[in-house]
Amino acid sequence: MYRASALLALASAAARVAAQGYASECTAITYNDYWLVATCPTDDGEEITSSVFLSNKIGNNDGNLEWATNGEYRQGCSDCTLVDGKTLSCSCLIASRPSAVDTTLDLEEHIANYNGHLLSNQTGVITTIPSNSSIPVPTDFSVVVQVSSTNNSCASFGGTISMNDPTDCYFFNLGVDVEWLAVSTVNNQGWEIGGFTDEECTTEQAVSFTGENDGECVSFAGGSGLRSFSAKPLWNADY
């Protein structure tokens, strides 16, 4: 009897968590560069600020915002705003004609507060709540990677790569084989930017850029330069 009651209590608690949403109990709710950010209460009365990268959760289906894994709604939608802390409102293109329509999506359908963390249950029931990161959610999600292919002196850079979303691998295809011999980051507020010597990010990570070494240049000898990068949020992030 005790076991059955305990399981029932756990199931009821899980149901309440999944259904409660976040807007009514979280504060400082913002929409910034396709990230939903909020400060939410934990079960023990503390508060955690966390985020959800919406572009990996939502897509544009012929002018309608819909839940979709890796949906990339930002590619066909503009003028997006957050209404009442929980409704995403955008103007999205219609595939059949060159025009856009206004569309909305209730984010609380698949995003809720799980013990202080904003998490999406779009792909299934939340079974694990991440630990709280000591790194704050950025106020600016963009990080610039400075690169040079002509020298490794770090005296100057020939180009920049802007990164503002999580990615397992980013390769800047110039049509010819290019290796970056000097690399530095600017305005890194919480990313781990990984550097790899191949184009597919399959080799061992050669270097890691975080907020702690932001602005520091790392140089490489010819033949061992970087060709691709990964970007991983180190703050509280569901992406």
C-alpha positions as CSV (number, residue, x, y, z in Angstrom):
1,M,0.0,0.0,0.0
2,Y,2.8,2.4,0.9
3,R,4.6,1.7,-2.4
4,A,1.5,2.3,-4.4
5,S,0.7,5.5,-2.6
6,A,4.3,6.8,-3.0
7,L,4.2,6.0,-6.7
8,L,0.9,7.8,-7.1
9,A,2.3,10.8,-5.3
10,L,5.3,10.9,-7.5
11,A,3.2,10.6,-10.6
12,S,0.9,13.4,-9.4
13,A,3.9,15.6,-8.7
14,A,5.3,15.0,-12.2
15,A,2.0,15.8,-13.8
16,R,1.8,19.1,-11.9
17,V,5.3,20.0,-13.0
18,A,4.6,19.2,-16.6
19,A,1.3,21.2,-16.6
20,Q,2.2,24.3,-14.6
21,G,4.1,26.2,-17.3
22,Y,6.2,29.1,-16.1
23,A,4.7,32.5,-16.8
24,S,2.7,32.7,-13.6
25,E,5.6,32.0,-11.2
26,C,8.8,33.1,-13.1
27,T,10.0,36.6,-13.3
28,A,12.3,38.7,-15.5
29,I,10.9,36.8,-18.5
30,T,12.6,38.0,-21.7
31,Y,13.0,37.1,-25.4
32,N,16.5,37.8,-26.6
33,D,18.0,36.7,-29.9
34,Y,15.7,33.6,-30.1
35,W,16.4,32.7,-26.5
36,L,13.6,32.6,-23.9
37,V,15.1,33.6,-20.5
38,A,13.4,33.6,-17.1
39,T,14.2,33.5,-13.4
40,C,12.1,30.7,-11.8
41,P,11.6,29.4,-8.2
42,T,13.0,26.0,-7.1
43,D,11.2,23.5,-4.9
44,D,13.2,24.7,-1.9
45,G,12.5,28.4,-2.4
46,E,15.6,29.5,-4.2
47,E,15.7,31.0,-7.7
48,I,17.5,30.0,-10.9
49,T,17.9,32.0,-14.1
50,S,17.8,29.7,-17.2
51,S,17.1,29.8,-20.9
52,V,15.6,27.8,-23.8
53,F,16.9,28.2,-27.4
54,L,13.6,28.4,-29.3
55,S,14.9,28.2,-32.8
56,N,15.8,24.5,-32.2
57,K,12.2,23.9,-30.9
58,I,10.0,25.8,-33.3
59,G,9.5,26.0,-37.0
60,N,7.6,28.0,-39.6
61,N,5.1,25.8,-41.4
62,D,3.7,27.8,-44.3
63,G,3.2,30.9,-42.2
64,N,2.3,29.1,-38.9
65,L,4.6,28.8,-35.9
66,E,4.7,25.1,-34.9
67,W,6.7,22.9,-32.6
68,A,9.4,21.2,-34.6
69,T,12.8,19.8,-33.6
70,N,15.5,22.0,-35.3
71,G,12.7,24.0,-36.8
72,E,14.7,27.2,-37.4
73,Y,11.7,29.5,-37.5
74,R,14.1,32.4,-37.5
75,Q,14.9,31.7,-41.2
76,G,11.4,32.6,-42.3
77,C,10.0,34.7,-39.5
78,S,10.7,38.3,-38.4
79,D,9.4,40.9,-36.0
80,C,9.2,38.3,-33.2
81,T,8.1,39.4,-29.8
82,L,7.0,37.8,-26.5
83,V,3.5,38.6,-25.4
84,D,2.5,38.2,-21.7
85,G,5.7,36.3,-21.1
86,K,4.4,33.1,-22.8
87,T,3.1,33.8,-26.3
88,L,5.6,34.0,-29.2
89,S,4.3,36.4,-31.9
90,C,6.0,36.6,-35.3
91,S,5.4,37.6,-38.9
92,C,6.2,34.4,-40.9
93,L,6.6,33.8,-44.7
94,I,4.1,31.7,-46.6
95,A,5.9,29.2,-48.9
96,S,3.3,29.5,-51.7
97,R,3.5,33.3,-52.1
98,P,6.0,36.0,-51.3
99,S,4.1,37.4,-48.3
100,A,4.1,37.0,-44.6
101,V,1.3,36.6,-42.0
102,D,1.1,37.2,-38.3
103,T,1.2,34.0,-36.2
104,T,1.4,33.1,-32.6
105,L,2.4,30.1,-30.5
106,D,1.7,29.4,-26.8
107,L,5.2,28.5,-25.4
108,E,3.6,26.9,-22.3
109,E,2.4,24.0,-24.4
110,H,5.9,22.5,-24.2
111,I,8.0,24.7,-21.8
112,A,7.7,24.7,-18.1
113,N,9.5,25.4,-14.8
114,Y,11.2,22.2,-13.6
115,N,12.7,23.0,-10.2
116,G,13.9,26.4,-11.3
117,H,15.0,25.4,-14.8
118,L,13.1,26.4,-18.0
119,L,13.0,23.1,-20.0
120,S,11.1,22.0,-23.1
121,N,9.3,18.6,-23.0
122,Q,8.7,18.8,-26.8
123,T,10.6,15.6,-27.5
124,G,9.4,13.7,-24.4
125,V,8.8,13.7,-20.7
126,I,11.6,15.4,-18.6
127,T,13.3,12.7,-16.6
128,T,16.5,14.5,-15.5
129,I,16.8,18.1,-14.3
130,P,20.3,19.6,-14.9
131,S,22.5,20.9,-12.2
132,N,22.6,24.6,-11.7
133,S,25.4,26.4,-13.6
134,S,27.5,29.1,-11.9
135,I,27.8,30.9,-15.2
136,P,25.1,33.6,-15.7
137,V,22.9,33.7,-18.7
138,P,24.4,36.2,-21.2
139,T,22.9,39.6,-21.8
140,D,24.4,39.3,-25.3
141,F,24.4,35.8,-26.9
142,S,26.7,36.8,-29.8
143,V,30.4,35.8,-29.7
144,V,32.9,36.8,-32.3
145,V,35.7,34.5,-33.3
146,Q,38.6,36.4,-34.8
147,V,40.7,34.4,-37.2
148,S,43.9,34.7,-39.3
149,S,45.0,32.3,-42.1
150,T,48.1,34.2,-43.1
151,N,50.1,34.4,-39.9
152,N,50.2,33.0,-36.3
153,S,51.7,36.1,-34.7
154,C,48.3,37.3,-33.3
155,A,49.3,40.8,-34.3
156,S,46.3,41.1,-36.6
157,F,43.3,39.1,-37.8
158,G,42.0,38.8,-41.3
159,G,38.4,37.9,-40.6
160,T,35.7,37.3,-38.0
161,I,33.1,34.6,-37.6
162,S,29.9,35.5,-35.6
163,M,28.3,32.7,-33.6
164,N,25.2,33.1,-31.6
165,D,23.6,29.7,-31.5
166,P,24.6,26.2,-30.2
167,T,26.2,24.0,-32.9
168,D,28.0,20.7,-32.9
169,C,30.1,21.8,-35.8
170,Y,30.5,25.0,-37.9
171,F,32.8,25.0,-41.0
172,F,33.2,28.2,-42.9
173,N,33.5,27.0,-46.5
174,L,35.5,29.3,-48.6
175,G,35.8,26.9,-51.5
176,V,39.5,26.1,-50.8
177,D,41.3,24.5,-47.9
178,V,41.9,27.2,-45.2
179,E,43.4,26.7,-41.8
180,W,43.2,29.3,-39.1
181,L,46.7,29.9,-37.6
182,A,45.7,32.5,-35.0
183,V,42.3,32.5,-33.2
184,S,40.7,34.6,-30.5
185,T,37.2,35.3,-29.2
186,V,35.5,38.6,-28.4
187,N,32.5,39.1,-26.1
188,N,32.3,35.5,-24.9
189,Q,29.8,35.7,-22.1
190,G,29.4,32.0,-21.5
191,W,30.1,29.9,-24.5
192,E,32.6,27.1,-24.9
193,I,33.9,27.5,-28.4
194,G,35.8,24.4,-29.4
195,G,38.4,24.4,-32.2
196,F,39.1,21.4,-34.5
197,T,41.7,20.7,-37.1
198,D,39.3,19.0,-39.5
199,E,36.1,20.2,-41.3
200,E,33.7,17.9,-39.6
201,C,34.7,18.4,-35.9
202,T,35.6,14.7,-35.6
203,T,39.2,15.1,-34.5
204,E,40.1,15.6,-30.9
205,Q,39.3,19.2,-29.8
206,A,42.5,21.2,-30.1
207,V,41.5,24.2,-28.1
208,S,38.7,25.6,-25.9
209,F,37.7,29.2,-25.7
210,T,35.5,30.3,-22.8
211,G,34.8,33.5,-20.9
212,E,37.9,32.9,-18.8
213,N,40.3,33.2,-21.8
214,D,38.2,35.6,-23.9
215,G,40.4,38.0,-25.8
216,E,43.5,35.7,-25.6
217,C,45.0,34.7,-28.9
218,V,45.9,31.0,-29.5
219,S,48.4,30.4,-32.4
220,F,49.0,27.3,-34.4
221,A,51.9,26.1,-36.6
222,G,51.2,25.6,-40.3
223,G,49.6,22.2,-40.9
224,S,48.0,22.1,-37.4
225,G,45.6,25.1,-37.7
226,L,41.9,25.1,-37.0
227,R,39.3,24.5,-39.6
228,S,36.0,24.2,-37.7
229,F,34.3,25.2,-34.5
230,S,31.6,24.0,-32.1
231,A,29.6,26.2,-29.7
232,K,28.2,25.0,-26.4
233,P,26.4,27.1,-23.8
234,L,27.9,26.8,-20.4
235,W,25.0,28.6,-18.6
236,N,21.7,27.1,-17.7
237,A,20.4,26.3,-21.2
238,D,18.0,23.9,-23.0
239,Y,19.0,23.8,-26.6
